[in-house]
Every structure is written in C-alpha cells, then in structure tokens.
Amino acid sequence: MTTETAPANPVKSFLDLVKFEHSVFALPFAYLSTLTVMSLESAFSWGVLWWVTLAMVSGRTLAMAANRIIDRKVDAENPRTAGRELVTGAVSLKTAYWGCAVSLAVFLFSAAMLNPLCLVLSPLAVVPLIVYPYGKRFTDYPHAILALAQAVAPVGAWLAVTGTFAGSGPAWVLGAAVGLWIGAFDLIYACQDVEVDRRIGVRSTPARWGVAAALRASTVSHVVTVGLFAWFGLLAGVGAFYWTGLVIVAGILAYEHAIVKPDDLSRANRAFFAANGYVAIALFVFGLLDLYV
C-alpha cells in the first residue's frame, strides 16, 4: 500500500516564498505616518487606510518575489538559502513571475485610488525595490538601496492623505529613520553569508570590510535611527506614550546588538526577525495610543 503526498498549495508556497508575515517590519510605520497626518489634518478615512494597506502589502510582495527571482541562482549556491522555494522547485518560476505581475498591478491601482500624486510617483517607488537585488552585483553597499526602498513607505503614506508635498517634513524624517533602521539590520543579516559571498562573488559591506566593521556600522546607524524617531516625534508634537515607546525601541535595539558578536553570529536570526518585529510593533502601538489620547 502506497501513501500519496498531497499536492502543495501554490498560494501558500508563494506566500512562503515572499515571507508574507514579514510585512510587520514596514507596515506599522506606514500606519503611523498615515494616522499621524490624519490626526494633524483632522482627516481620518478608512478608505485611505485600506488603500495604503493594499499598496504596502502588494509593494512588499512585489519586492520579495522579484528578489527571489533575480537571486535564485545565487541562493542555490548558498547553503543557508538553498532551501528557498524557487531553488527547490516548490514554487515555479512562472508562478513567481505571475505573483510579481499581480502585485505590481495591485500596487499601481492602489496608488491610483489614493490620489494623482501617488499614482505619478508610484513607478519611482518601484525602482529601488527592483534595483536592490541587483545591487549586490555592482556595489559593496546594497543595504543603502534597501534603506532607500523602505524609506519610501512613510513618505508615500503621508502623501496618500494630503496629496501634496507641502508640510510633509515629518514624513521624510520618519522615512529616513525607517530606511536606516532596516538598512542597519540588513547589515547584521548579511554577516551570516560573508564567506559564501566572497567565494561566489556577491558584494556586501560585511564581505568587503569584515563582520566587525559591519556590526559597528549597524550600531551607529541604529543610534542615528533612534535620534530620527525622536526628531519625528518633535515635529509631530507627540506626547508621553510615543516617548515611552521610543525608550522601549531603544532598549530592543540595544539588546539586538548585545546578542550579535563578530565571533558569534548564532543569534543573528533572532536579532533580525524577532527583535526588529518588536521594534515596529512597539513604536506603532505606543504611537497609536498617543494619537488616541
């Protein structure tokens, strides 16, 4: 008697491919930006929140799917990433391309539903998302491209409410903070692949300058990140709840850097996934409480 293996669910496999659950990193900051300007402008709208959510999720899905497509041969040469779905065949290349196409269409449609400025700027938001995976072929600082791609979210969310650049200064500061935060923890993540990257010719800051230098750069970047979050708070006129959240965020980032050492990267994944997820959630929750009060 033989046992048949149930066919894989293509939708679930695709969501695994793009690590859908990691939307938690950037989405809370888009919400924070959206709700802050709605509060300042007295212009709350469930409709805008819905389209911002759809734009954020579809944009991130596009970025991850494109990243996996572009990097599939590189992933196959790295033991840490050799189990990814495009390498193993759990997701076909055709499915990944379709996922990219649908995500791009949803992203552009969401931008169009927000306002004309968002629609006009939407192609510019896509560019760094697609360029990032190519960055490791031509620069030692692809993390900066990722930072730029992520900085777009809070700015785009602010423009989604106002439809104009006027008065958007706080959003740019928040965008810089988010971009620097994500770029800095990408430095930590990249430290895991230094030897493989050097062997196969993938470029990164740790591969070029070493793990210790990359971790120092990440620490400095996160110190600046906390300063930028504070600057945003001053510009937005936040209250005690936000500042409490920022203290918690600073503590989480300090913990993240305490558990990752140049000679011990065994907890890099914990720093990357768990700690940074808490950063996004903590600042958003306390920021939301501040706006509510």
Contacts in CASP RR format, 6 or more apart in sequence:
PFRMAT RR
TARGET T0000
AUTHOR 0000-0000-0000
METHOD contacts of the structure
MODEL  1
MTTETAPANPVKSFLDLVKFEHSVFALPFAYLSTLTVMSLESAFSWGVLW
WVTLAMVSGRTLAMAANRIIDRKVDAENPRTAGRELVTGAVSLKTAYWGC
AVSLAVFLFSAAMLNPLCLVLSPLAVVPLIVYPYGKRFTDYPHAILALAQ
AVAPVGAWLAVTGTFAGSGPAWVLGAAVGLWIGAFDLIYACQDVEVDRRI
GVRSTPARWGVAAALRASTVSHVVTVGLFAWFGLLAGVGAFYWTGLVIVA
GILAYEHAIVKPDDLSRANRAFFAANGYVAIALFVFGLLDLYV
8 90 0 8 1.000
10 91 0 8 1.000
10 95 0 8 1.000
13 85 0 8 1.000
13 90 0 8 1.000
13 91 0 8 1.000
13 95 0 8 1.000
14 65 0 8 1.000
14 85 0 8 1.000
14 91 0 8 1.000
14 95 0 8 1.000
14 96 0 8 1.000
14 99 0 8 1.000
16 85 0 8 1.000
16 90 0 8 1.000
16 91 0 8 1.000
17 64 0 8 1.000
17 65 0 8 1.000
17 68 0 8 1.000
17 84 0 8 1.000
17 85 0 8 1.000
17 86 0 8 1.000
17 90 0 8 1.000
17 91 0 8 1.000
17 96 0 8 1.000
18 60 0 8 1.000
18 61 0 8 1.000
18 64 0 8 1.000
18 65 0 8 1.000
18 68 0 8 1.000
19 64 0 8 1.000
20 61 0 8 1.000
22 60 0 8 1.000
22 273 0 8 1.000
23 56 0 8 1.000
23 57 0 8 1.000
23 60 0 8 1.000
24 277 0 8 1.000
24 280 0 8 1.000
24 281 0 8 1.000
25 182 0 8 1.000
25 276 0 8 1.000
25 277 0 8 1.000
25 280 0 8 1.000
26 56 0 8 1.000
26 60 0 8 1.000
26 150 0 8 1.000
26 153 0 8 1.000
26 178 0 8 1.000
26 182 0 8 1.000
26 280 0 8 1.000
27 53 0 8 1.000
27 56 0 8 1.000
27 57 0 8 1.000
27 60 0 8 1.000
27 153 0 8 1.000
27 280 0 8 1.000
28 280 0 8 1.000
28 281 0 8 1.000
28 283 0 8 1.000
28 284 0 8 1.000
29 153 0 8 1.000
29 154 0 8 1.000
29 174 0 8 1.000
29 175 0 8 1.000
29 178 0 8 1.000
29 280 0 8 1.000
29 283 0 8 1.000
29 284 0 8 1.000
30 52 0 8 1.000
30 53 0 8 1.000
30 56 0 8 1.000
30 153 0 8 1.000
30 154 0 8 1.000
30 156 0 8 1.000
30 157 0 8 1.000
31 49 0 8 1.000
31 52 0 8 1.000
31 53 0 8 1.000
31 157 0 8 1.000
31 284 0 8 1.000
31 288 0 8 1.000
32 154 0 8 1.000
32 174 0 8 1.000
32 283 0 8 1.000
32 284 0 8 1.000
32 287 0 8 1.000
32 288 0 8 1.000
33 153 0 8 1.000
33 154 0 8 1.000
33 155 0 8 1.000
33 156 0 8 1.000
33 157 0 8 1.000
33 158 0 8 1.000
33 170 0 8 1.000
33 171 0 8 1.000
33 174 0 8 1.000
33 175 0 8 1.000
34 48 0 8 1.000
34 49 0 8 1.000
34 52 0 8 1.000
34 157 0 8 1.000
34 158 0 8 1.000
34 160 0 8 1.000
34 161 0 8 1.000
35 288 0 8 1.000
35 291 0 8 1.000
36 158 0 8 1.000
36 170 0 8 1.000
36 236 0 8 1.000
36 291 0 8 1.000
37 43 0 8 1.000
37 157 0 8 1.000
37 158 0 8 1.000
37 161 0 8 1.000
37 162 0 8 1.000
37 170 0 8 1.000
37 171 0 8 1.000
38 44 0 8 1.000
38 45 0 8 1.000
38 48 0 8 1.000
38 161 0 8 1.000
39 291 0 8 1.000
40 236 0 8 1.000
41 161 0 8 1.000
41 162 0 8 1.000
43 161 0 8 1.000
45 161 0 8 1.000
48 114 0 8 1.000
48 160 0 8 1.000
48 161 0 8 1.000
51 110 0 8 1.000
51 113 0 8 1.000
51 114 0 8 1.000
51 160 0 8 1.000
52 110 0 8 1.000
52 114 0 8 1.000
52 157 0 8 1.000
52 160 0 8 1.000
54 106 0 8 1.000
54 110 0 8 1.000
55 106 0 8 1.000
55 107 0 8 1.000
55 110 0 8 1.000
55 111 0 8 1.000
55 114 0 8 1.000
55 118 0 8 1.000
55 160 0 8 1.000
56 153 0 8 1.000
56 157 0 8 1.000
58 103 0 8 1.000
58 104 0 8 1.000
58 106 0 8 1.000
58 107 0 8 1.000
58 110 0 8 1.000
59 103 0 8 1.000
59 104 0 8 1.000
59 107 0 8 1.000
59 125 0 8 1.000
59 126 0 8 1.000
59 129 0 8 1.000
61 99 0 8 1.000
61 103 0 8 1.000
62 99 0 8 1.000
62 100 0 8 1.000
62 103 0 8 1.000
62 104 0 8 1.000
62 107 0 8 1.000
62 126 0 8 1.000
62 129 0 8 1.000
63 129 0 8 1.000
63 130 0 8 1.000
63 132 0 8 1.000
63 149 0 8 1.000
65 96 0 8 1.000
65 99 0 8 1.000
65 100 0 8 1.000
65 103 0 8 1.000
66 100 0 8 1.000
66 129 0 8 1.000
66 130 0 8 1.000
66 133 0 8 1.000
67 132 0 8 1.000
67 133 0 8 1.000
68 75 0 8 1.000
68 84 0 8 1.000
68 85 0 8 1.000
68 86 0 8 1.000
68 96 0 8 1.000
69 86 0 8 1.000
69 93 0 8 1.000
69 96 0 8 1.000
69 97 0 8 1.000
69 100 0 8 1.000
70 133 0 8 1.000
70 134 0 8 1.000
71 81 0 8 1.000
71 133 0 8 1.000
72 84 0 8 1.000
72 86 0 8 1.000
72 87 0 8 1.000
72 93 0 8 1.000
74 81 0 8 1.000
74 136 0 8 1.000
74 200 0 8 1.000
74 202 0 8 1.000
75 81 0 8 1.000
75 82 0 8 1.000
75 83 0 8 1.000
75 84 0 8 1.000
75 86 0 8 1.000
75 87 0 8 1.000
76 82 0 8 1.000
76 87 0 8 1.000
77 196 0 8 1.000
77 200 0 8 1.000
78 193 0 8 1.000
78 196 0 8 1.000
78 200 0 8 1.000
79 196 0 8 1.000
80 192 0 8 1.000
80 193 0 8 1.000
80 196 0 8 1.000
81 87 0 8 1.000
82 88 0 8 1.000
85 91 0 8 1.000
86 93 0 8 1.000
86 96 0 8 1.000
104 126 0 8 1.000
107 122 0 8 1.000
107 126 0 8 1.000
108 119 0 8 1.000
108 122 0 8 1.000
111 118 0 8 1.000
111 119 0 8 1.000
111 121 0 8 1.000
111 122 0 8 1.000
112 118 0 8 1.000
112 119 0 8 1.000
112 122 0 8 1.000
114 160 0 8 1.000
114 163 0 8 1.000
115 159 0 8 1.000
115 160 0 8 1.000
115 163 0 8 1.000
116 163 0 8 1.000
117 159 0 8 1.000
117 163 0 8 1.000
117 164 0 8 1.000
117 165 0 8 1.000
118 156 0 8 1.000
118 159 0 8 1.000
118 160 0 8 1.000
118 163 0 8 1.000
121 156 0 8 1.000
121 159 0 8 1.000
125 152 0 8 1.000
125 156 0 8 1.000
128 145 0 8 1.000
128 146 0 8 1.000
128 148 0 8 1.000
128 149 0 8 1.000
128 152 0 8 1.000
129 149 0 8 1.000
131 145 0 8 1.000
132 142 0 8 1.000
132 145 0 8 1.000
132 146 0 8 1.000
132 149 0 8 1.000
135 142 0 8 1.000
135 145 0 8 1.000
135 203 0 8 1.000
136 142 0 8 1.000
136 197 0 8 1.000
136 202 0 8 1.000
136 203 0 8 1.000
136 204 0 8 1.000
137 202 0 8 1.000
137 203 0 8 1.000
138 203 0 8 1.000
139 145 0 8 1.000
139 203 0 8 1.000
140 203 0 8 1.000
140 204 0 8 1.000
140 205 0 8 1.000
140 207 0 8 1.000
140 208 0 8 1.000
140 209 0 8 1.000
141 205 0 8 1.000
142 203 0 8 1.000
142 204 0 8 1.000
143 183 0 8 1.000
143 184 0 8 1.000
143 186 0 8 1.000
143 187 0 8 1.000
143 190 0 8 1.000
143 204 0 8 1.000
143 205 0 8 1.000
144 183 0 8 1.000
146 179 0 8 1.000
146 182 0 8 1.000
146 183 0 8 1.000
146 186 0 8 1.000
147 179 0 8 1.000
147 180 0 8 1.000
147 182 0 8 1.000
147 183 0 8 1.000
147 186 0 8 1.000
148 179 0 8 1.000
150 175 0 8 1.000
150 178 0 8 1.000
150 179 0 8 1.000
150 182 0 8 1.000
150 183 0 8 1.000
151 175 0 8 1.000
151 176 0 8 1.000
151 178 0 8 1.000
151 179 0 8 1.000
151 180 0 8 1.000
152 175 0 8 1.000
153 175 0 8 1.000
153 178 0 8 1.000
154 171 0 8 1.000
154 174 0 8 1.000
154 175 0 8 1.000
154 178 0 8 1.000
155 168 0 8 1.000
155 171 0 8 1.000
155 172 0 8 1.000
155 174 0 8 1.000
155 175 0 8 1.000
156 171 0 8 1.000
157 171 0 8 1.000
158 168 0 8 1.000
158 170 0 8 1.000
158 171 0 8 1.000
159 165 0 8 1.000
159 168 0 8 1.000
159 171 0 8 1.000
162 168 0 8 1.000
169 235 0 8 1.000
170 232 0 8 1.000
170 233 0 8 1.000
170 235 0 8 1.000
170 236 0 8 1.000
173 228 0 8 1.000
173 231 0 8 1.000
173 232 0 8 1.000
173 235 0 8 1.000
174 228 0 8 1.000
174 229 0 8 1.000
174 232 0 8 1.000
176 228 0 8 1.000
177 225 0 8 1.000
177 227 0 8 1.000
177 228 0 8 1.000
177 229 0 8 1.000
177 231 0 8 1.000
177 232 0 8 1.000
180 221 0 8 1.000
180 222 0 8 1.000
180 224 0 8 1.000
180 225 0 8 1.000
180 228 0 8 1.000
181 221 0 8 1.000
181 222 0 8 1.000
181 225 0 8 1.000
181 276 0 8 1.000
181 279 0 8 1.000
182 276 0 8 1.000
183 221 0 8 1.000
184 217 0 8 1.000
184 218 0 8 1.000
184 219 0 8 1.000
184 221 0 8 1.000
184 222 0 8 1.000
184 225 0 8 1.000
185 218 0 8 1.000
185 222 0 8 1.000
185 256 0 8 1.000
185 271 0 8 1.000
185 272 0 8 1.000
185 276 0 8 1.000
187 205 0 8 1.000
187 206 0 8 1.000
187 214 0 8 1.000
187 215 0 8 1.000
187 217 0 8 1.000
187 218 0 8 1.000
187 221 0 8 1.000
188 214 0 8 1.000
188 215 0 8 1.000
188 218 0 8 1.000
188 256 0 8 1.000
188 260 0 8 1.000
188 268 0 8 1.000
188 271 0 8 1.000
188 272 0 8 1.000
189 268 0 8 1.000
189 272 0 8 1.000
190 197 0 8 1.000
190 204 0 8 1.000
190 205 0 8 1.000
190 206 0 8 1.000
190 207 0 8 1.000
190 214 0 8 1.000
191 206 0 8 1.000
191 211 0 8 1.000
191 214 0 8 1.000
191 215 0 8 1.000
191 260 0 8 1.000
191 265 0 8 1.000
191 268 0 8 1.000
192 265 0 8 1.000
192 268 0 8 1.000
192 269 0 8 1.000
193 202 0 8 1.000
193 204 0 8 1.000
193 206 0 8 1.000
193 207 0 8 1.000
194 204 0 8 1.000
194 206 0 8 1.000
194 207 0 8 1.000
194 210 0 8 1.000
194 211 0 8 1.000
196 202 0 8 1.000
197 203 0 8 1.000
197 204 0 8 1.000
197 206 0 8 1.000
197 207 0 8 1.000
198 207 0 8 1.000
201 207 0 8 1.000
204 214 0 8 1.000
205 213 0 8 1.000
205 214 0 8 1.000
205 217 0 8 1.000
206 213 0 8 1.000
206 214 0 8 1.000
211 262 0 8 1.000
211 265 0 8 1.000
212 262 0 8 1.000
215 257 0 8 1.000
215 260 0 8 1.000
215 261 0 8 1.000
215 262 0 8 1.000
218 257 0 8 1.000
219 257 0 8 1.000
222 253 0 8 1.000
222 256 0 8 1.000
222 257 0 8 1.000
225 253 0 8 1.000
226 246 0 8 1.000
226 249 0 8 1.000
226 250 0 8 1.000
226 253 0 8 1.000
229 246 0 8 1.000
229 249 0 8 1.000
229 283 0 8 1.000
230 246 0 8 1.000
233 242 0 8 1.000
238 287 0 8 1.000
238 290 0 8 1.000
239 290 0 8 1.000
239 293 0 8 1.000
240 290 0 8 1.000
241 286 0 8 1.000
241 287 0 8 1.000
241 289 0 8 1.000
241 290 0 8 1.000
241 293 0 8 1.000
242 283 0 8 1.000
242 286 0 8 1.000
242 287 0 8 1.000
242 290 0 8 1.000
244 286 0 8 1.000
245 282 0 8 1.000
245 283 0 8 1.000
245 285 0 8 1.000
245 286 0 8 1.000
245 287 0 8 1.000
246 283 0 8 1.000
246 286 0 8 1.000
248 282 0 8 1.000
248 283 0 8 1.000
248 286 0 8 1.000
249 279 0 8 1.000
249 282 0 8 1.000
249 283 0 8 1.000
252 275 0 8 1.000
252 278 0 8 1.000
252 279 0 8 1.000
252 282 0 8 1.000
253 275 0 8 1.000
253 279 0 8 1.000
255 275 0 8 1.000
256 271 0 8 1.000
256 275 0 8 1.000
256 276 0 8 1.000
257 271 0 8 1.000
259 267 0 8 1.000
259 270 0 8 1.000
259 271 0 8 1.000
260 267 0 8 1.000
260 268 0 8 1.000
260 271 0 8 1.000
END
